[in-house]
Amino acid sequence: MRRFSLYTRSLSRITLLLLGTSLLISGCGLLSQSQTRTGTIDRVFHIRYVSSMKDCARGDDFRLWIPVPHADDHQVIRNMRVRGPVEGTLSSEPRFGNSMYFFEGKCSGSQMDFTIEYDVDRYLYSVNQSLPAKLPAAGSQPSMAKYLTPSSLCYVTPQVKREANLLSAGKTTNLAKARAFFDYILEQMAYDKKHSGWGRGDISHACDVGKGNCTDFHTYFNALCQASSIPSRFQIGMWGKYETVLGEYQTGGYHCWAEFHVDGLGWIPVDISEADKDPQNASRFFGTHSSNRVTLSTGRDLTLVPEQAGPVLNYFVDPYLEINGKPSNNVVKKCFWNENIDDGDLYFRNRNSQPGA
């Protein structure tokens, strides 16, 4: 389809430009999964995330949490700026390291706007699955327990356990098992939001109805991984266009995806709902994440910092508001993207991103 071919052409153009430089500087291939941000920068975005509290009675106490991205192996966040009627504090929760801005005070008007903007360098993220897995050094593996823990809506049902056992039969590696889960979900589910119950990431809904959005697809994948003791994680964030668009534009609500962990290879990305939308290129969404995304948070059943008075959050991609100590829906967000970096700028940014540059 057009969108993935545009992404692929962009990838090829940038890779050819940088191949010689990257090999000379790093001494290894561009997409080796052992690297941490030593591949090439594929996309550069300026993000403007606007949260608006509405119908706020003057004098009411409010607390507002807004998700913000943090640097990881596939993105760097720069030049963050914050504007709002009160000062905020930046913090991160300890379980997954998710970052957020927290604001509190008294409502001073019927609408209060909070704007957070930043630049994002998004790196190529594609794992060469044919490379041999290297056994990790003793004691070097991080704890995977939190990536095997069920949440209130993503857990192992008897049906999920039966399916995981059947799909895993004869598979000797976690990589092969995860691929079987990926293919099975593609066969069983359809991307469809014309029914009630979609979008919550409820494993019972995903299994029983077989329809939903990205949240439902990847909940199914996470549950199958849990049933087979394969560490996996749910991630959610903002979603731009596959093709480069000059000038600022407003994006949709959100997108989510998943990763699973293989000892010696590390985290391997999947995007099953996008594969469902693009069946001719479905295999490309196993082991690769396109760069038109910005990760905002990881995990489910999240506790914010400071801790919210309401229940844990199913996931964290929208602002969360409490008025007078109670959860409130009177907050909306708008997200705007701007991408305007020419190849020359990208070339020099990639040179500077290499070790020792």
C-alpha positions as CSV (number, residue, x, y, z in Angstrom):
1,M,0.0,0.0,0.0
2,R,1.0,3.6,-0.5
3,R,1.7,4.5,3.1
4,F,4.2,1.8,3.8
5,S,5.9,2.1,0.4
6,L,6.5,5.8,1.1
7,Y,7.9,4.9,4.5
8,T,10.1,2.3,2.9
9,R,11.4,4.7,0.2
10,S,12.2,7.2,2.9
11,L,14.1,4.5,4.8
12,S,16.0,3.5,1.8
13,R,16.9,7.0,0.8
14,I,18.3,7.9,4.2
15,T,20.0,4.6,4.6
16,L,21.9,4.9,1.3
17,L,23.0,8.4,2.3
18,L,24.4,7.3,5.6
19,L,25.6,3.8,5.0
20,G,29.2,4.6,4.4
21,T,29.5,7.0,7.3
22,S,27.7,4.7,9.7
23,L,29.9,1.7,8.9
24,L,33.1,3.8,9.2
25,I,32.1,5.4,12.5
26,S,30.3,2.5,14.3
27,G,32.1,-0.4,12.7
28,C,28.8,-2.4,12.6
29,G,25.6,-2.7,10.6
30,L,22.9,0.0,10.7
31,L,20.1,-2.0,12.3
32,S,22.0,-4.3,14.7
33,Q,19.6,-5.0,17.6
34,S,22.5,-4.7,20.0
35,Q,22.8,-1.0,19.4
36,T,21.3,1.7,21.5
37,R,20.5,4.8,19.4
38,T,23.4,4.1,17.2
39,G,21.4,3.6,14.0
40,T,20.2,6.5,11.9
41,I,17.6,9.1,12.8
42,D,14.7,8.5,10.4
43,R,12.3,11.2,11.3
44,V,12.4,14.5,13.2
45,F,9.2,16.0,14.6
46,H,8.1,19.1,16.5
47,I,5.2,18.2,18.7
48,R,2.7,20.6,20.3
49,Y,0.4,18.9,22.8
50,V,-2.4,21.1,24.1
51,S,-4.5,20.1,27.1
52,S,-7.7,22.2,27.8
53,M,-9.6,22.0,31.0
54,K,-13.2,23.0,30.4
55,D,-16.2,24.0,32.5
56,C,-14.0,24.5,35.5
57,A,-15.8,26.4,38.3
58,R,-13.7,29.3,39.7
59,G,-12.1,28.4,43.0
60,D,-12.4,24.6,42.5
61,D,-9.3,22.6,43.3
62,F,-7.7,20.8,40.4
63,R,-4.9,18.4,39.8
64,L,-3.8,17.6,36.2
65,W,-1.3,15.1,34.9
66,I,-0.1,15.3,31.3
67,P,2.0,12.5,29.7
68,V,5.2,13.5,28.1
69,P,7.7,11.3,26.2
70,H,11.1,10.4,27.6
71,A,14.3,9.3,25.8
72,D,14.6,5.6,25.1
73,D,16.5,3.4,22.6
74,H,14.5,4.7,19.7
75,Q,13.7,8.4,20.4
76,V,15.4,11.4,21.8
77,I,13.4,14.3,23.3
78,R,14.8,17.9,23.0
79,N,13.8,21.5,23.7
80,M,10.8,20.8,25.9
81,R,8.8,23.9,26.7
82,V,5.8,24.2,28.9
83,R,3.1,27.0,29.1
84,G,0.1,27.2,31.4
85,P,-1.6,29.3,34.0
86,V,0.3,27.6,36.9
87,E,3.8,26.1,37.2
88,G,4.2,22.4,36.7
89,T,6.6,19.8,37.9
90,L,8.2,17.0,35.7
91,S,8.3,13.6,37.3
92,S,8.4,9.9,36.4
93,E,6.8,6.8,37.9
94,P,9.2,4.1,39.1
95,R,7.6,1.0,37.6
96,F,8.0,1.7,33.9
97,G,9.7,5.1,33.9
98,N,6.8,6.9,32.3
99,S,7.2,10.7,32.5
100,M,4.5,13.3,33.1
101,Y,4.0,17.0,34.0
102,F,1.8,17.6,37.1
103,F,-0.1,20.8,37.7
104,E,-2.3,21.8,40.6
105,G,-4.1,24.8,41.9
106,K,-7.5,26.5,41.8
107,C,-9.5,27.0,38.7
108,S,-9.2,30.6,37.5
109,G,-11.4,30.4,34.5
110,S,-14.0,28.3,32.7
111,Q,-11.2,27.1,30.3
112,M,-7.5,26.7,31.2
113,D,-5.0,25.6,28.5
114,F,-1.7,23.9,29.1
115,T,0.7,23.5,26.2
116,I,3.8,21.2,26.1
117,E,5.9,21.2,23.0
118,Y,9.2,19.5,22.2
119,D,11.3,18.1,19.3
120,V,11.6,14.3,18.8
121,D,14.4,12.5,17.0
122,R,13.0,9.1,16.0
123,Y,15.5,6.4,15.2
124,L,15.2,3.4,12.9
125,Y,13.8,0.4,14.8
126,S,14.1,-2.9,13.0
127,V,15.5,-6.1,14.5
128,N,17.4,-8.5,12.2
129,Q,15.8,-11.7,13.4
130,S,18.2,-13.9,11.5
131,L,21.2,-12.8,13.7
132,P,22.1,-15.4,16.3
133,A,21.0,-14.6,19.8
134,K,24.0,-14.0,22.2
135,L,23.6,-15.4,25.7
136,P,23.6,-12.5,28.1
137,A,26.4,-12.3,30.7
138,A,25.5,-13.6,34.1
139,G,23.6,-11.1,36.1
140,S,23.3,-8.7,33.2
141,Q,19.6,-9.3,32.4
142,P,17.1,-6.8,33.8
143,S,14.2,-8.2,35.8
144,M,11.4,-9.2,33.5
145,A,8.8,-9.9,36.2
146,K,6.8,-6.7,35.6
147,Y,6.4,-7.7,31.9
148,L,4.9,-11.0,32.9
149,T,2.4,-9.5,35.4
150,P,-1.3,-9.4,34.4
151,S,-3.4,-6.2,34.5
152,S,-7.1,-5.8,35.3
153,L,-8.0,-6.2,31.6
154,C,-5.0,-8.1,30.2
155,Y,-4.6,-11.5,31.8
156,V,-4.5,-15.2,30.9
157,T,-8.0,-16.7,30.5
158,P,-8.6,-20.4,30.0
159,Q,-9.1,-19.8,26.3
160,V,-5.9,-17.8,26.0
161,K,-4.0,-20.6,27.8
162,R,-5.4,-23.2,25.4
163,E,-4.6,-21.1,22.4
164,A,-1.1,-20.3,23.6
165,N,-0.4,-24.0,24.1
166,L,-1.7,-25.0,20.7
167,L,0.2,-22.2,18.9
168,S,3.4,-23.0,20.8
169,A,3.4,-26.7,20.1
170,G,6.5,-27.7,18.2
171,K,8.0,-24.2,18.5
172,T,11.4,-24.3,20.2
173,T,12.1,-20.6,20.5
174,N,10.2,-17.6,21.9
175,L,10.8,-15.8,18.6
176,A,8.9,-18.6,16.8
177,K,6.1,-18.6,19.4
178,A,5.6,-14.9,19.2
179,R,5.4,-15.0,15.4
180,A,2.7,-17.7,15.7
181,F,0.8,-15.4,18.0
182,F,1.2,-12.5,15.6
183,D,-0.1,-14.6,12.7
184,Y,-3.0,-16.0,14.7
185,I,-4.3,-12.6,15.9
186,L,-4.1,-11.3,12.3
187,E,-6.3,-14.3,11.3
188,Q,-8.7,-14.0,14.2
189,M,-9.2,-10.3,14.6
190,A,-10.4,-7.4,12.4
191,Y,-9.8,-3.7,12.8
192,D,-13.3,-2.5,13.5
193,K,-14.6,0.3,15.8
194,K,-18.2,0.1,14.8
195,H,-19.4,-1.7,17.9
196,S,-19.4,-1.2,21.6
197,G,-16.5,-2.2,23.9
198,W,-13.6,-1.6,21.6
199,G,-10.5,0.4,22.6
200,R,-10.4,-0.7,26.3
201,G,-7.9,-3.5,25.7
202,D,-10.2,-6.0,27.4
203,I,-8.9,-9.6,26.7
204,S,-12.4,-11.0,26.9
205,H,-13.7,-8.6,24.3
206,A,-10.8,-9.3,22.0
207,C,-11.3,-13.1,22.3
208,D,-15.1,-13.1,22.2
209,V,-15.8,-10.4,19.6
210,G,-12.7,-10.6,17.5
211,K,-12.8,-6.9,16.6
212,G,-11.3,-3.7,17.9
213,N,-8.5,-1.2,17.5
214,C,-4.8,-1.3,18.3
215,T,-5.5,-1.6,22.0
216,D,-7.5,-4.7,21.6
217,F,-5.1,-6.3,19.1
218,H,-2.0,-5.9,21.3
219,T,-3.8,-6.9,24.5
220,Y,-4.5,-10.2,22.8
221,F,-0.8,-10.5,21.9
222,N,0.4,-9.5,25.5
223,A,-2.0,-12.1,27.0
224,L,-0.7,-14.9,24.7
225,C,2.9,-14.0,25.6
226,Q,2.0,-14.0,29.4
227,A,0.5,-17.5,28.9
228,S,3.8,-18.7,27.4
229,S,6.1,-16.8,29.9
230,I,7.4,-14.5,27.2
231,P,8.0,-11.0,28.6
232,S,6.0,-8.4,26.6
233,R,5.0,-4.8,27.0
234,F,2.2,-2.6,25.8
235,Q,3.2,0.8,24.6
236,I,1.1,3.8,23.5
237,G,1.7,7.2,22.0
238,M,1.1,9.7,19.3
239,W,0.9,8.8,15.7
240,G,1.9,10.9,12.7
241,K,1.6,10.4,9.0
242,Y,3.7,7.8,7.1
243,E,4.7,10.3,4.5
244,T,6.4,13.6,5.2
245,V,4.0,16.5,5.3
246,L,5.4,20.1,5.3
247,G,3.8,22.4,7.9
248,E,1.9,21.7,11.0
249,Y,-1.1,19.3,11.1
250,Q,-3.3,17.9,13.8
251,T,-3.1,14.2,14.4
252,G,-5.7,11.7,15.6
253,G,-6.2,10.3,19.1
254,Y,-3.4,7.8,19.7
255,H,-1.8,4.6,18.5
256,C,-0.5,1.6,20.5
257,W,1.8,-1.3,19.8
258,A,3.8,-4.0,21.6
259,E,7.2,-5.5,22.1
260,F,8.3,-8.9,23.3
261,H,11.7,-9.8,24.8
262,V,14.1,-12.6,23.6
263,D,17.2,-13.3,25.7
264,G,20.2,-12.3,23.7
265,L,18.2,-10.3,21.1
266,G,16.5,-7.9,23.3
267,W,13.1,-6.2,22.6
268,I,11.4,-7.0,19.3
269,P,8.6,-4.7,18.0
270,V,5.3,-5.7,16.6
271,D,2.4,-3.7,15.3
272,I,-0.5,-6.1,14.6
273,S,-3.3,-3.6,14.0
274,E,-1.3,-1.9,11.3
275,A,-0.5,-5.3,9.7
276,D,-4.2,-5.9,9.6
277,K,-4.8,-2.7,7.7
278,D,-2.0,-3.5,5.3
279,P,-2.2,-7.3,4.6
280,Q,0.2,-7.2,1.6
281,N,3.0,-5.9,3.9
282,A,1.9,-7.6,7.1
283,S,5.2,-9.4,7.8
284,R,7.0,-6.1,7.9
285,F,5.2,-5.2,11.1
286,F,6.8,-8.1,12.9
287,G,10.2,-7.0,13.9
288,T,9.9,-3.4,12.7
289,H,8.3,-0.2,13.9
290,S,7.8,2.6,11.5
291,S,9.1,5.9,12.6
292,N,5.9,7.9,12.4
293,R,5.3,7.4,16.2
294,V,6.3,8.9,19.5
295,T,6.1,6.7,22.6
296,L,4.4,8.3,25.5
297,S,4.0,5.5,28.0
298,T,4.5,1.8,28.7
299,G,2.3,-0.6,30.6
300,R,-1.2,-0.9,32.1
301,D,-2.8,-0.2,35.5
302,L,-0.6,2.8,36.0
303,T,-0.2,4.9,39.2
304,L,0.8,8.5,38.5
305,V,3.2,10.8,40.4
306,P,2.0,12.2,42.7
307,E,-0.5,9.4,43.1
308,Q,-4.0,10.1,41.8
309,A,-7.0,9.8,44.0
310,G,-8.9,7.8,41.4
311,P,-8.2,4.2,40.3
312,V,-5.2,3.2,38.4
313,L,-5.2,4.2,34.7
314,N,-5.8,1.5,32.1
315,Y,-3.2,3.3,30.0
316,F,-1.7,6.8,29.9
317,V,-1.9,8.8,26.6
318,D,-4.4,11.5,27.4
319,P,-4.3,14.1,30.2
320,Y,-5.9,13.0,33.5
321,L,-7.8,15.5,35.6
322,E,-9.2,15.5,39.1
323,I,-11.5,18.2,40.4
324,N,-11.9,18.6,44.2
325,G,-10.3,15.2,44.6
326,K,-12.5,13.3,42.1
327,P,-11.7,12.1,38.5
328,S,-13.1,14.4,35.9
329,N,-13.7,14.1,32.1
330,N,-13.6,17.8,31.6
331,V,-10.2,17.8,29.8
332,V,-9.5,17.4,26.2
333,K,-6.3,17.3,24.2
334,K,-5.2,18.3,20.7
335,C,-1.9,17.1,19.3
336,F,-0.1,19.0,16.4
337,W,2.9,17.8,14.4
338,N,5.4,19.6,12.3
339,E,8.1,17.9,10.2
340,N,10.4,20.1,8.1
341,I,14.0,18.7,8.1
342,D,15.9,18.5,4.8
343,D,18.3,15.6,4.0
344,G,21.4,17.8,4.7
345,D,20.3,18.5,8.2
346,L,19.4,14.9,8.8
347,Y,22.8,13.8,7.5
348,F,24.7,16.0,10.0
349,R,22.4,15.0,12.9
350,N,23.0,11.4,12.2
351,R,26.8,11.9,12.1
352,N,26.6,13.5,15.5
353,S,24.5,10.7,16.9
354,Q,27.2,8.1,16.3
355,P,29.5,7.0,19.1
356,G,32.7,9.0,19.2
357,A,31.4,11.6,16.7
